[in-house]
Amino acid sequence: MNIQQFLEGMAERVSGRASVKMVYGDPITAGDRTVIPAAAVRYAFGGGGGARGDSETQNGGGGGRVSLCPCGALEITPEGSRFIEFGDQKRTAAAVAVGFVLGLAVALLVQGGGDE
């Protein structure tokens, strides 16, 4: 197997497994409401190889990564459709931490200003 065939095979395997259905299952229907989970799916791969001098032997290697992150759900009802976005918990936690630190800094400044 040459390097090109190896990389094409790896790309097919990685992209074939990166699906929302594999992680979240089928859409859910309850009464007249259907909820379809949505996710951000990212995949990357790379590789390389070559031969030394006049050698017929080729060497190479490669690797890949798949990242699946839930981002929301599509809700479909007779009244219409809407996308319900899931919040980014890391971003929310960071915002709360920054707010706490700023609040503490302001409180210390106000408290220090009253001692004069």
N, CA, C and O of each residue as an XYZ file, in Angstrom:
464
protein
N       0.858     -1.183      0.000
C       0.000      0.000      0.000
C       0.893      1.230      0.000
O       1.793      1.349      0.831
N       0.647      2.140     -0.925
C       1.448      3.354     -0.945
C       0.837      4.402     -0.009
O      -0.258      4.219      0.525
N       1.566      5.494      0.175
C       1.162      6.537      1.124
C      -0.179      7.153      0.745
O      -1.014      7.395      1.617
N      -0.394      7.406     -0.529
C      -1.646      8.023     -0.966
C      -2.843      7.142     -0.622
O      -3.863      7.646     -0.152
N      -2.735      5.844     -0.849
C      -3.827      4.925     -0.518
C      -4.058      4.898      0.990
O      -5.199      4.857      1.450
N      -2.963      4.921      1.757
C      -3.074      4.923      3.214
C      -3.832      6.152      3.700
O      -4.743      6.036      4.520
N      -3.457      7.342      3.194
C      -4.112      8.581      3.627
C      -5.575      8.636      3.202
O      -6.425      9.094      3.965
N      -5.875      8.174      1.991
C      -7.266      8.155      1.536
C      -8.112      7.222      2.395
O      -9.241      7.553      2.758
N      -7.567      6.067      2.713
C      -8.292      5.124      3.577
C      -8.533      5.695      4.960
O      -9.615      5.529      5.522
N      -7.524      6.373      5.518
C      -7.674      6.974      6.839
C      -8.725      8.078      6.803
O      -9.545      8.174      7.716
N      -8.716      8.910      5.766
C      -9.699      9.980      5.651
C     -11.109      9.415      5.560
O     -12.026      9.970      6.166
N     -11.306      8.344      4.830
C     -12.623      7.722      4.712
C     -13.094      7.167      6.052
O     -14.262      7.316      6.409
N     -12.190      6.527      6.794
C     -12.566      5.961      8.099
C     -12.940      7.054      9.096
O     -13.935      6.936      9.811
N     -12.139      8.119      9.140
C     -12.394      9.197     10.098
C     -13.688      9.928      9.761
O     -14.516     10.148     10.645
N     -13.878     10.308      8.502
C     -15.073     11.059      8.136
C     -16.330     10.212      8.213
O     -17.407     10.749      8.471
N     -16.233      8.911      7.999
C     -17.392      8.027      8.093
C     -17.890      7.852      9.514
O     -19.059      7.532      9.726
N     -17.012      8.059     10.493
C     -17.400      7.881     11.899
C     -17.819      9.181     12.566
O     -18.391      9.146     13.656
N     -17.561     10.300     11.964
C     -17.871     11.606     12.559
C     -19.298     11.992     12.214
O     -19.530     12.739     11.263
N     -20.256     11.484     12.984
C     -21.649     11.817     12.703
C     -22.398     12.132     13.993
O     -22.074     11.604     15.057
N     -23.388     12.986     13.886
C     -24.213     13.341     15.033
C     -25.023     12.140     15.491
O     -25.181     11.920     16.692
N     -25.535     11.367     14.554
C     -26.365     10.213     14.896
C     -25.622      9.214     15.769
O     -26.207      8.626     16.679
N     -24.336      9.020     15.498
C     -23.555      8.062     16.272
C     -23.486      8.467     17.742
O     -23.478      7.609     18.624
N     -23.438      9.768     18.007
C     -23.309     10.252     19.379
C     -24.661     10.448     20.049
O     -24.825     10.092     21.215
N     -25.640     11.012     19.329
C     -26.889     11.420     19.950
C     -28.092     10.543     19.631
O     -29.130     10.659     20.283
N     -27.970      9.686     18.656
C     -29.111      8.849     18.309
C     -30.073      9.549     17.367
O     -29.780     10.617     16.830
N     -31.215      8.931     17.181
C     -32.214      9.435     16.241
C     -33.007     10.599     16.832
O     -33.041     10.777     18.050
N     -33.644     11.387     15.968
C     -34.538     12.449     16.456
C     -35.633     11.858     17.351
O     -36.051     10.715     17.167
N     -36.079     12.643     18.303
C     -37.088     12.202     19.276
C     -38.406     12.908     18.966
O     -38.448     14.129     18.812
N     -39.478     12.126     18.879
C     -40.803     12.682     18.627
C     -41.700     12.393     19.825
O     -41.803     11.254     20.280
N     -42.349     13.448     20.329
C     -43.292     13.320     21.432
C     -44.520     14.146     21.065
O     -44.462     15.375     21.022
N     -45.619     13.470     20.805
C     -46.824     14.178     20.387
C     -46.593     14.849     19.050
O     -46.212     14.202     18.074
N     -46.828     16.162     19.011
C     -46.634     16.901     17.764
C     -45.297     17.652     17.731
O     -45.105     18.555     16.917
N     -44.386     17.272     18.616
C     -43.084     17.942     18.734
C     -41.978     16.957     18.363
O     -41.975     15.815     18.823
N     -41.042     17.405     17.529
C     -39.873     16.603     17.168
C     -38.624     17.392     17.537
O     -38.514     18.575     17.217
N     -37.694     16.740     18.202
C     -36.437     17.372     18.598
C     -35.291     16.629     17.912
O     -35.153     15.413     18.039
N     -34.484     17.383     17.193
C     -33.344     16.812     16.489
C     -32.069     17.385     17.098
O     -31.832     18.589     16.997
N     -31.237     16.543     17.732
C     -29.997     17.035     18.319
C     -29.027     17.511     17.236
O     -28.984     16.958     16.137
N     -28.259     18.538     17.564
C     -27.265     19.075     16.629
C     -25.915     19.150     17.331
O     -25.839     19.426     18.529
N     -24.865     18.904     16.580
C     -23.523     18.947     17.153
C     -22.548     19.533     16.146
O     -22.752     19.444     14.936
N     -21.497     20.126     16.662
C     -20.391     20.573     15.814
C     -19.441     19.388     15.699
O     -18.939     18.883     16.703
N     -19.204     18.959     14.493
C     -18.331     17.810     14.252
C     -17.103     18.313     13.503
O     -17.211     18.912     12.433
N     -15.938     18.058     14.087
C     -14.687     18.454     13.445
C     -13.781     17.243     13.362
O     -13.701     16.442     14.293
N     -13.117     17.124     12.260
C     -12.115     16.072     12.160
C     -10.934     16.584     11.370
O     -11.067     17.424     10.480
N      -9.765     16.050     11.720
C      -8.538     16.452     11.050
C      -7.628     15.238     10.969
O      -7.655     14.358     11.830
N      -6.848     15.212      9.949
C      -5.880     14.134      9.815
C      -4.700     14.637      9.018
O      -4.780     15.637      8.305
N      -3.622     13.930      9.156
C      -2.433     14.306      8.415
C      -1.487     13.132      8.339
O      -1.614     12.158      9.079
N      -0.580     13.236      7.472
C       0.397     12.173      7.320
C       1.445     12.573      6.315
O       1.384     13.633      5.691
N       2.391     11.702      6.184
C       3.452     11.972      5.234
C       4.294     10.736      5.026
O       4.116      9.726      5.706
N       5.189     10.820      4.109
C       6.055      9.692      3.844
C       7.017     10.012      2.727
O       7.021     11.108      2.168
N       7.817      9.041      2.425
C       8.774      9.231      1.352
C       9.699      8.042      1.244
O       9.567      7.055      1.967
N      10.640      8.158      0.324
C      11.634      7.107      0.100
C      13.004      7.755      0.122
O      13.160      8.929     -0.214
N      13.978      6.984      0.516
C      15.344      7.487      0.594
C      16.133      7.023     -0.628
O      16.195      5.832     -0.930
N      16.718      7.966     -1.307
C      17.572      7.643     -2.443
C      16.836      6.897     -3.536
O      15.716      7.256     -3.898
N      17.470      5.850     -4.066
C      16.904      5.043     -5.150
C      16.064      3.889     -4.616
O      15.676      3.011     -5.388
N      15.775      3.867     -3.331
C      15.077      2.744     -2.699
C      13.647      2.624     -3.205
O      12.970      3.628     -3.425
N      13.202      1.414     -3.385
C      11.813      1.131     -3.767
C      10.908      1.147     -2.540
O       9.684      1.192     -2.664
N      11.516      1.110     -1.354
C      10.756      1.038     -0.106
C      10.261      2.422      0.279
O      11.024      3.388      0.298
N       8.983      2.502      0.582
C       8.397      3.761      1.033
C       8.060      3.647      2.511
O       7.617      2.597      2.975
N       8.267      4.714      3.235
C       7.928      4.776      4.661
C       6.980      5.937      4.873
O       7.019      6.933      4.150
N       6.143      5.798      5.857
C       5.225      6.891      6.150
C       4.403      6.623      7.389
O       4.521      5.573      8.020
N       3.589      7.565      7.719
C       2.712      7.436      8.876
C       1.689      8.546      8.871
O       1.738      9.456      8.044
N       0.778      8.461      9.788
C      -0.266      9.475      9.858
C      -1.087      9.327     11.122
O      -0.887      8.398     11.904
N      -2.001     10.242     11.312
C      -2.884     10.213     12.473
C      -4.092     11.096     12.228
O      -4.153     11.849     11.256
N      -5.042     10.986     13.126
C      -6.251     11.780     12.969
C      -6.939     12.027     14.300
O      -6.612     11.411     15.314
N      -7.891     12.934     14.275
C      -8.654     13.274     15.475
C     -10.072     13.639     15.083
O     -10.300     14.295     14.066
N     -11.020     13.209     15.897
C     -12.423     13.569     15.710
C     -12.889     14.279     16.972
O     -12.622     13.813     18.080
N     -13.581     15.401     16.815
C     -14.112     16.156     17.946
C     -15.601     16.395     17.718
O     -15.997     16.963     16.701
N     -16.424     15.957     18.671
C     -17.879     16.142     18.606
C     -18.302     16.954     19.821
O     -17.986     16.601     20.957
N     -19.013     18.035     19.573
C     -19.446     18.898     20.666
C     -20.913     19.264     20.469
O     -21.262     19.851     19.444
N     -21.785     18.931     21.429
C     -23.194     19.302     21.273
C     -23.329     20.819     21.223
O     -22.730     21.527     22.033
N     -24.107     21.311     20.284
C     -24.263     22.764     20.172
C     -25.725     23.196     20.307
O     -25.996     24.384     20.477
N     -26.673     22.256     20.234
C     -28.068     22.636     20.387
C     -29.007     21.581     19.847
O     -28.618     20.442     19.588
N     -30.250     21.988     19.683
C     -31.275     21.078     19.166
C     -32.267     21.880     18.337
O     -32.557     23.041     18.625
N     -32.770     21.235     17.317
C     -33.798     21.834     16.478
C     -35.141     21.294     16.939
O     -35.363     20.083     16.946
N     -36.037     22.198     17.326
C     -37.374     21.802     17.782
C     -38.376     22.142     16.678
O     -38.454     23.285     16.227
N     -39.132     21.144     16.254
C     -40.116     21.329     15.194
C     -41.502     21.049     15.756
O     -41.759     19.960     16.269
N     -42.401     22.037     15.659
C     -43.784     21.906     16.123
C     -44.706     22.431     15.024
O     -44.234     23.037     14.062
N     -45.999     22.208     15.151
C     -46.926     22.772     14.157
C     -46.871     24.301     14.095
O     -47.171     24.887     13.055
N     -46.491     24.944     15.194
C     -46.404     26.402     15.225
C     -45.166     26.919     14.495
O     -45.135     28.085     14.100
N     -44.160     26.092     14.310
C     -42.929     26.517     13.648
C     -41.727     25.752     14.161
O     -41.854     24.789     14.916
N     -40.580     26.192     13.744
C     -39.315     25.563     14.151
C     -38.445     26.596     14.851
O     -38.528     27.790     14.567
N     -37.610     26.121     15.769
C     -36.650     27.000     16.424
C     -35.422     26.190     16.812
O     -35.497     24.995     17.097
N     -34.296     26.883     16.811
C     -33.050     26.256     17.225
C     -32.774     26.655     18.662
O     -32.756     27.844     18.983
N     -32.561     25.688     19.520
C     -32.267     25.934     20.930
C     -30.769     25.720     21.112
O     -30.281     24.591     21.060
N     -30.044     26.818     21.324
C     -28.589     26.741     21.446
C     -28.199     26.347     22.866
O     -28.732     26.884     23.837
N     -27.271     25.414     22.978
C     -26.732     25.026     24.275
C     -25.644     26.025     24.621
O     -24.845     26.398     23.762
N     -25.606     26.461     25.877
C     -24.587     27.413     26.313
C     -23.224     26.757     26.398
O     -23.105     25.551     26.613
N     -22.198     27.577     26.225
C     -20.822     27.121     26.362
C     -20.457     27.215     27.840
O     -20.249     28.312     28.359
N     -20.377     26.076     28.520
C     -20.162     26.056     29.970
C     -18.797     26.619     30.356
O     -18.684     27.282     31.387
N     -17.764     26.374     29.561
C     -16.440     26.907     29.881
C     -16.441     28.422     29.791
O     -15.870     29.101     30.644
N     -17.085     28.955     28.752
C     -17.139     30.402     28.577
C     -17.953     31.040     29.708
O     -17.577     32.098     30.212
N     -19.046     30.420     30.107
C     -19.872     30.945     31.193
C     -19.091     30.943     32.504
O     -19.138     31.917     33.256
N     -18.374     29.855     32.782
C     -17.576     29.772     34.005
C     -16.480     30.829     34.021
O     -16.212     31.434     35.059
N     -15.850     31.052     32.878
C     -14.803     32.074     32.797
C     -15.388     33.463     33.034
O     -14.779     34.281     33.724
N     -16.558     33.736     32.472
C     -17.201     35.036     32.654
C     -17.561     35.261     34.129
O     -17.385     36.363     34.648
N     -18.056     34.235     34.792
C     -18.397     34.340     36.217
C     -17.138     34.604     37.035
O     -17.155     35.430     37.947
N     -16.043     33.906     36.716
C     -14.790     34.088     37.458
C     -14.247     35.508     37.269
O     -13.815     36.135     38.236
N     -14.264     36.015     36.045
C     -13.790     37.376     35.781
C     -14.678     38.382     36.500
O     -14.170     39.345     37.075
N     -15.989     38.181     36.481
C     -16.905     39.071     37.187
C     -16.650     39.087     38.684
O     -16.721     40.139     39.320
N     -16.354     37.925     39.245
C     -16.061     37.830     40.680
C     -14.798     38.607     41.019
O     -14.774     39.368     41.986
N     -13.742     38.414     40.219
C     -12.471     39.094     40.475
C     -12.639     40.609     40.337
O     -12.135     41.361     41.171
N     -13.338     41.064     39.299
C     -13.563     42.498     39.130
C     -14.398     43.072     40.273
O     -14.108     44.160     40.770
N     -15.422     42.348     40.685
C     -16.240     42.792     41.818
C     -15.430     42.900     43.092
O     -15.597     43.849     43.857
N     -14.549     41.931     43.331
C     -13.686     41.953     44.507
C     -12.726     43.143     44.441
O     -12.502     43.819     45.445
N     -12.162     43.394     43.260
C     -11.233     44.522     43.095
C     -11.938     45.851     43.356
O     -11.391     46.716     44.040
N     -13.138     46.021     42.822
C     -13.894     47.256     43.044
C     -14.233     47.409     44.521
O     -14.132     48.507     45.068
N     -14.629     46.332     45.165
C     -14.959     46.400     46.596
C     -13.743     46.806     47.428
O     -13.866     47.586     48.373
N     -12.572     46.278     47.077
C     -11.359     46.637     47.814
C     -10.982     48.099     47.573
O     -10.532     48.781     48.494
N     -11.160     48.584     46.345
C     -10.868     49.995     46.050
C     -11.805     50.920     46.807
O     -11.373     51.929     47.363
N     -13.084     50.580     46.830
C     -14.063     51.408     47.534
C     -13.784     51.384     49.019
O     -13.863     52.416     49.686
N     -13.459     50.216     49.541
C     -13.176     50.084     50.968
C     -11.894     50.837     51.321
O     -11.838     51.491     52.363
N     -10.873     50.760     50.485
C      -9.616     51.476     50.733
C      -9.790     52.978     50.612
O      -9.108     53.729     51.310
N     -10.686     53.440     49.746
C     -10.942     54.870     49.558
C     -11.634     55.500     50.751
O     -11.516     56.708     50.955
N     -12.348     54.725     51.540
C     -13.090     55.257     52.682
C     -12.217     55.463     53.898
O     -12.667     56.067     54.871
N     -10.953     54.971     53.882
C     -10.055     55.108     55.034
C      -9.350     56.437     55.072
O      -8.718     56.745     56.083
N      -9.419     57.253     54.024
C      -8.680     58.523     53.977
C      -9.295     59.588     54.803
O      -8.778     60.704     54.856
